[in-house]
Amino acid sequence: MSRTPAGSPPNPPANPPANPGGKERFNEDRATYTVKGNAQPDIDAGVAAIREVVATLKPSPGVYRMLDARGDVLYVGKARSLKARVVNYTQIKALTNRLQRMVSQCRGMEIVTTNSEAEALLMEAQFIKRFRPPYNVLLRDDKSFPFILLKEGHDFPRIMKHRGARKAKGAYYGPFASAGSVNTTINALQKLFLLRSCTDSFFSRRDRPCLLYQIKRCSAPCVGRIDAEGYAELIQEARDFLGGKSGAVQARIETQMKEASAALDFETAALLRDRLRAATFIQGSQAVNADGVGDADVFALAAKGGQIGIQGFFVRGGQNWGHKAFFPTHTQDLEKDDVLARVLAQFYEEVPPPRTILVDRDLPEKELLEEAFGELAGRKVTISIPQRGERRKLMLQAQRNATEALDRRLAETGTQAKIMREMAEFLELSEVPARIEVYDNSHIQGSKAVGAMVVAGPEGYQKNQYRKFNIKTAQTNDDYAMMREVMERRFSRAMKDDPDREQAGTWPDLVLIDGGKGQMSSVRDTLEELGIEDVPLIAIAKGPHHGREGREVFHFPDGREKTLPVNSPVLFYLQRLRDEVHRFAIGAHRAKRSRAITASPLDEIPGIGPARKRALLLHFGTAGKVRAAALDDLKRAPGVSEAVAQKIYDFYHAR
């Protein structure tokens, strides 16, 4: 029985002759074709666009992207043979309804050739994560996974939490399921190994121990309370502990504690006792028994009510470093094993694969996944189904957790759907909104003003759709003018990009404004001036006690006001939306204010880069002294040529 390759649609029957008459553009450096078809609004136009590109393809591995009329990515797929794979989409009768809809929207394709199918699999996962296509299985996760980093390049390495690209030199341990689990583990590791967590600049400025030394969470290498050799021993113990040799480390500490006690060195014995307790805390905090498992990730899948939940356990060195539930989207018409394979491909696009990946079912193209993950890890990676022993017990626990997580998700979804229906009824909407946009402004006396938009839907916040607006024209302390500017910019862009409202997700089904009658009038008048009168508008204003009693007032465009009972779930939901946009707006304003505080007047001089700016500040001391310096003094600054000195002098004086 043949299987569909992970990441690709089902294989239809053989293809008809391709149409060689298409227009193409080829970039030899990237081995990329871009082919555009006509914009005829039916499935024939999509087939014609695909046939155009088929004539240019060869039976080589690679990745293809289907594009709609706007150039947005509809679907990303990989293939062992691009020509054989892409031509299958022209057999319309053999495609599912979902794939037929995709082909009907297709108006162009982009093809990237690769050296192997494994490389194509990895590139496919990268593209899916970047473009979030609507016809691919998507692993929804807004944040990268945190790691513990033992940073190198210093005589006294630092222990720290790390997210994002692993560019810093050092040893990474993870992934951890959450930032909370990382913080808890780092706190315990500091007590256990007394490693520093401060930055290098803070370390270099110390002349006496900080508070962490006083509470026995650091050995104070900054002031010489421990030498490099002793600190190196602590680092090696930490590496052994995090690398799976926790038992040996605990035994060694216990031996040292007994020796100190026998020598009547009770202060040292007490310190070692506290370290041993920290080690016991880390071991005891493992909610999953992973003894004998080594380095492995465990994935189990559950399906119910048309939704899929996947539970992942992350085990390193026999220690459970957390677990997380995933709920992939766009899984309709796909086999469960295909969904799991695609989720794994996207998950390990960001996280380094362990030596062993345990799953609860056979995966399509398992050997190809192992080859691709092995290329990522730089060593052999094995995917297997545990049959007995501790690994089998761990898998059963993962399956039970997957089922329970999915049940909770379905219950929450049902409750959320009920709240959304009640909200639509209260706000007098014709249907439940699929896209809610919430707006707020943040500023201090009109300075560094920022407008903010957050987006929510039935599945929660869509953080990749959040937007910030740097207020440009309304520079005074005028909230109404700021809101008018934000609305004009947002909806002018929407009218330009999608005037006929054909693209899903471009226009909101509901606009919530943080404010009262004045903000509502500003937004309503602005949209009317743009010729937009059918977007539902609601302003949510705090009550007389600033919302402490839940007395929010909801203002409608026609001047009516409504309130909700203080214990209403709909009120709580709308308050959360208001609080989220408020949080986002304040964060954007603070970031803008921080940048302004740290900015230097030298940044305004054209042609002065970071190196010259640093040289000028080191030579003169302050930016004010640079401004007041004579031309001859500027010429004497290191790294400043005569021409540059003249440019700096003219900038400040030739006005």
N, C-alpha and C positions, 0 to 999 in steps of 0.2 A: 504493500500500500504506500503510495507516494505521499509526501507531505509538502505543505507550502513552506518555502524558506522563510525564516524569521525576518520580518521587516518588509515583506513583499506581498502583494495581493495574490489570490489563487491563480494558477496557471490555466488560462483558457486553451482551447484547441489551437492547432497550427494556424498560421497567419495567411491572409491573402497577399497577393503581390503588393509591395509598397509603392506609394506614389513618389517618384523621384523629383518631382517638379517644385520642391519647396525652396524657400530662401533660407540661407544659413549664415552664421557668423562663427568663426573658429579662432580660438586663442591658443596658439601652440604652446605658450609658456605654461598654461594651466591645463592644457588638454580639455578645454571646455567649449561646448557648442551652445549657442543660444538660437532657437528657432521660433519664429512667430508665425502663427496662422492668422486666418481672417477672424473677424469678430462676430460671425453669424450666430445668433442666440439659439442654437439647437445642438443636438448631439453630433450631427454631421460635421459641424465646425470643429468640435473637439477631435473627432476621428481624423479629419483632414490635417489638423495641426500635428497630431502624433505621427501620421504617415509621412509628413514632410521630414521629420527628424529621423525616421527609421532608415531612409535612404542614405543617411550620412554615417550610420553606425557600423561598428565592426563587432565580431563576436569576442569582445574583450571584457574583463570585469570593470565595474564602475558603479557610480551612483547617479540616479536621475531625479530631477525635480520637476514636477508638473506645476505650471503657472496659470493663473487666471488672466482675465483681460487687463487687470491692473498691474500684473506682474507679481502678485502675492503668491506665495508657495501654497499649493493645495495638498501636495503629497510628496514624500521623499521615500525612495526605495533603492535597494541595491540589487545587483545581479551578477551572476557568474559570467553570463553572456548578455551584454546590453541589447544587442540586436534581437535575440530571441525573447528577452523579457519584454521590451517596450512594444514590440509588434503585437503581443497578446492583447493589448488594450484596444486594438482595432476590431476584435471579435466581440461585438457588443452583446450578442445574444447569450454568450457564455459568461458574461459578467453578472455579478449580483446587482441589485437595485442601487446599493450604496456606491459601487464602483461606476455604474452607469451615470449617476449624478456627478461623480467626480470628472468623468470624461467629458460630460456635457459642459462643464465649466472650464475645461482646459483650453487654453489658447496659445500655449507655448511650452517649451521644455528646455531645461538646462541639463547638460550631461557632463560629468566629470569622470574621466577614466582613471583607474588605479592599477597598481602592479599585481594585486591579488584580490580574491574575494574577501579574505579576512580584513584587508585594508579597507575595502569597500564597506564592510559591516561597521567598522569603527567610524568611518566618515559619515555614514548614514546616521549613526547615533548623534554625532556632533551637529549635523544639519537639523535633525529633529529637535534637539534641545535649543538651537538658535532660532529656528523659524516657527516652531509650534504649529505645524500644519494641521488643518481641521480633519484630515482623513487618515492621520497616523495615530496609533496608540501613543498616548502622552503620559509620561510619568510626572505628575504635577507635584512640584516641590519648589517653593520660592527661595529657599536658602540652601547653600552648600553645607555638607556635613563637616562638623568640627573635628579637629585632631589635636593631640598633644604633641608639641614640638620641643625636643631637646636641641636647642640651637647651638651650632658650632661656630668657630671663628673667634673664640674668646678664651682666655686662660681659665675663666670660671663660667662655663656654659649656663645658659638661662633656660628654665622650664616655662612654657607658655602655651596658651590656647591659640590655635591657628585655624583660619578658614580661608578658602579660595585656593588659588594656584600655589603649588608647593615649590616656590622659587628659592626660598631661603635655604641655606646649607644647614643640614642637621638631620636628626632621626625623627621620623614622623610615626606616631602611634595612633591608630584609629581604623575606621571611623567610629565616632561615638554618635549615639542616636540623637542627642540634644546638647545644647550648650550647658544646660544644668548638670547633666551627668559629667561633662568635662570639668566644670568648675568644682564639683564635689570631689572628683578624683584628684585634681591638681592640689586642692587644699589638703587632702589626705597625704598625697605624695610629698608635699612640703613638710608636713609633720614627720613623715617617715624618713626622708632623705635630706631635709634641711637645705634644699636647693633654692637659689635666688630666683625671683620672678620679676625683678625690676629691669628697666631699660638700661642699655649701656651708658647713656648720658647721665642718668640718675646714679648709677653705680660709680661713675668716675668722679662725681662731685661730693661723695659722702666723706665725712671726717669723723663720724661716730655712728654706731649701729642704729638702724631704724626700728620701728615698732615690731616688725616681723621677727627680729632677733629676740626681742623681749618676750614675745609669746611663743618662742621656740618653734618657729616655722621657717627659719633661715639660719645658716651658719655664719653669716656676716663676713663673707670673703672680702667685701669692699673695704674693711678696716683691718684686715689681717687676723681676724679671729680664727681663721683656718687657712693653711697654706695650700698651694696648688696641688701638691701630691695628695693631701687629705681630701680635698674637694674632688679630685679625679676618682678617688675610691668611691665616694658617694655617687658620682655620675655613673660609674660602672655598675654599682648596685642597682641604681634606678633602671639602667638598661636591662640588667638581668631580670628585674622584677617585671618590667613591662614586656619583656620578651618571652615570658612564660616560665621563668625560673623563680617564681615567688616563694615556693617552699624552701629552696636552698637559702634564699635571702633571709627569710624568717628564722630559719634554724641558725644561721650565722649571727643574727642580732640577739637571739635568745642565748647563745653561747657567750657572747660578749657581755650580756647583762649579768649572767651568773658569775663570770670571772670578775667583773667590777664589784659585785656584791660580796664575793669571797675576799676581795682585797680591801673591803670596807670603804670603797669609793661609791658611796650611796648616791651622790649627786649624779655621777655618770650612769649609775644603774637606773636611776629614775628617768633620765633622759632616754636611755635605751628602752625602758619599759613603755614610755609614751610612744616611741617609734614603733614598737611591736604592736601596740594597740592600734596605731594607724594602719599597719599592714593587715591586722585582723579585721578592721572596719572595711577596708577595700574588699577583702575576700568575702566578708559577710554581707556586703551590699549587693552581691550578685544575685539577681532574682532568678537566674536560670543556672542550673547545674551543668557546667560545660567541662568537667574533668575529663581528661583524655582526648579532647577534641582537637587541641592544638590551635592552628590558625584556620578558621573556616567561617563562611557566611552561610546562613540557613534560610531558605525561602520556602514558604508554603502558601498555597493559593486556596481561596474559598470563593464560591460563586452562589449568589442568591438574589432573587428579585431583579434580574437583569443587570446586576452590578457585580464587580469583582474586587476582592480585597486580597492583598498579598502581605504576609507578615515576614519581616526580616529580622533575624538575630545576628549580631556581629560578635564573633568570638575571636579573641587574639590571645595566644599563649595560655589557652585553657580558661581564660577569664571572659565573662560576658560583658561587653562594653555597651550594652543597650540594645533595644529592639524598637522597631518602627513599623507602622502599618502604612501601606501604600494603596491608593485607590485610583488606578489608571483610568483615563477617559478614552472615548472613541473605541470601545471594545466590541461593538455590535458586529455580528456576523463573523466573528473570529473564534477559533478553537482556543480553549483555555491554555493549552501548552504553548500555542503561538503567542498569546498575550504574555505569558511568563518569560518566554525567550526575548521578546521585544523590551520588556521592562528591564531585564538583566542587561541587555545591550546598552540601554540608556543610563542605567545606574552606574555601570563601570566605566562609562565615558568620563566620569568625574572622580570616582573612588578607585584607588588601586586594588586590583583583585587579589584575594588571598590564594594560598596554594590549593585550597579545597573549597568548592561551592556545592552545598548540599541542597537538593531540590526534591519535591515530593512527586514528580512525574517525569516521564520521558520528554525531552525537548527536541523539537525539529532542528536538524543541523547542529547537533551537540558538538561534533568534532570541529565544525567551523567556529563555534563560539569559543571552544577551548583554545583553538589556534589564535583567535583574535585577542582573547584575554591574556594568553601567554605573551603575545607581542607587547601588550601594555605593561605587563608585570616584569618582563625580562627573564622569565623562568616558566617552568611548566605549571599549568593550571588544570585541575581536574574537576569535572562536573559529574556528580554521582547521586544516586538515590540510596540512602542508608537503609540497610536491611535488618541490622541487629545491633545490640550493645547500646552504649551511651549515645551514639549518634542517632540511632533509631528513636530512643526516648526523647532526644532533643527535637527531632522532626515531629513527633507526635505532639509535643508541647507547642511547637510552632503552628501546626495545623489547628490545634484547639484555639490558640490566640488569634489566628486568622479568622476563624469562624466567629469568635466573640467580637472582634473588632468590626467585622462586616455587619453583624447584628446591631451593634451600637451605631454604626454609620447609617444603616437603614432606618433605625428609630429616629436618629437626629434629622435625617432627610425628610421623613414623614412629618416630624414636628415643624421643621423649617418650611415645608410646603404649605402646611396649615397656616403658619404665621404669614407667609407671603400672600396667601389668598385673603386672609383677614385684613392685611395691610392694603391690598388692592381695593377691597370693599370700603375701608375707612377713607382712603384717599380718593375714592370715586374714579378709579381707573377701569378701563374697559376690560383689561386682562392683567394677569400677573406679569410684572415687568421682568424682562430677561436681562436688562442692563440698567443699573441705577447709577447715576453720576451725582456726587455730592461735592459741594464747593464751599470754600472758606478762604479768608485772607488772614495774613499775619504781618504785623509791623510794629514799630515803636515810634509814635508821633509821626507816622508817615514815612519814616526812613527804612531802607532795606526791605521794602514791601514785597511780599510774595503772595501770589494766588495759588491755590492748591485744588486739585481734583482727584478724588478717589473713585474707584469703580467697584461695584458689587453686583452679584447676581445670585441665582438660586444655589450655586455651589460655593458661595463665599466671596471673599475679596479677590479681585483680579489685579494683583499688584504690578504685573507687567504693563497694565494700562494706566497706572497713576501718572499724573502730569503736574509739573510745576510751571508757574507763569511769573517771570520777573516783571513786576509792574513798571511800565515805561512812561506812560503819559500822565497817570494820576499820581503825582508825586506828593501831593498835599495829604493832610490827615483826613481823607475823605473815603470812607468805606464804600459808599455808594458808587463813586467814580471808579474805584478799584474793581468792584464787582462788574460794572459795565464793561470795563476793559477786558476782563477775563472772559466774559460771555461773548463779546464781539470777536475776540481772537479765536475762541473755541469753535463757535458755530460758523464763522466765516470760513474756517478751514474745513469744517464738515460739509458745507455747501459746495466748496470747491472740489473736494475729493469725491463726494458721493451725493450729487444734487438730487438724484432720483431715489435715494435711500434703498439701493438694491443690495448693498453689501451688509451682511449681518454684523452687528457689533459696532458699526460706525456711528449710529445715532442712538441717543439714550431713549429708553421707554419712560423714564422718570428722572427729573432733576430736583434734587434736594439742596436747599440753600441754608447755610447756617446764618440765621438772622431773622429779622422781623418784617414789618410792613415796608420799611424803607428799602431793604434789600430786595424784597419781592417786587416792588415797583420798578426798581432799577433793572432787574433781570427781565421782567415782563416787557418794559418799554424797549429795551435793547433788542430782544428777539422780534418784537413787532416791527421795529425799524428794518430788520433783516428780512422781513416777510415770513417769519416763522411763527405760527399761531397754534400748532397742534402738538407741541411738546409739553407734556404735563409738568407743571411747576408747583412746588410746595416749599414754603419757608418754615423752618423749625426754630422757634425762639424760646429761650429759657423763661420760666415763669417768674413770679415776683420774688421768689427766694433763690433765684439763679439755678433752678433745676434740682435743688436738694430734695424737694418733695415730689419730684416727678411731675411738676405742673407745666410741662412744655405746652406751648400754644402753636398750632399749625395754621399757617396763613395760606389761603387760596388766592389765585390771581384775581378773582372777582371781589375780594375784600372780606370774604367770610372767614371765620375763625372756628377751629375745632380743638377739643382736648380729648384725652384718653384717660381711663382710670389709672391710678398710680401703680397698680399691680398688673397692668396689661402686658402680655408678651410682645404685642406689636409696638408698644411704647418702648420697651427695653431694646427691641431690635433697632428702631429708628434712633434711639439714643446712642447705640453702639456705632451706627453709621456716622452720626454727628461727631462723636468722640474720635473716631478714626481719622476723619478729615481734619479735625482740629489738631490731632497729634502730628499728622503729616505736614500741615501748614507750619506749625511751630518748629518742627525739625528743619524744614527748608529755610525758614527765616533765620534760625540760629546758625545754620551752616553758612548762610550768606553773610551774616554779621561777623562770624569768626574769621571768614576769609578777609573781610574788610579790616578787621583789627590787626591781623598779621600781615597785611599788605604793606609794601614799602614804597615810598615816593619814587625810588629808583626804578620801580616796575614800569613807570610811565615813560621812561626815556627809551625811544626806539633804538634797537641795536645793542642794548645792554643786556647780556645774558646772565645766568646764575653765577658763572665763574667770575666775571668782571664785577658784578654787584657784590659778591663776597669779598673780593680783593679791595674794593673801595671802602666797604664797611670796616674791614680789618685795619686799613690804613688810617681812615679818618675817625672811626669810632661810631659815628651816627650819620643818618641820612641828612640831617640838618647841617652838619659840618661839610658834607659834600656839596650841598647847595651853596654854602657861603665861601667855598674854597676859590682861590684865584686860579687863573688858567695855568700858571707855572706850577702851582701846587698839585693840580690835577695831573699834569704831565709827569710828575715825579712818583705818582702812585704805581706800585708794581702791577704789571700786566695791562697797563693803560697806555696806548700809543698816543701820538700827538693828535692824530685825526679823531680818535675817540675822546680825548680830553677836550678838544674843540667842540665836539658834538654835545658833550655834557654841559660845558660852559654856555654854549648858545641856547641850550634848552631852558636853562634857568634865567639867562640874562637878556637874550635877544628877543624881547617881547615888547 
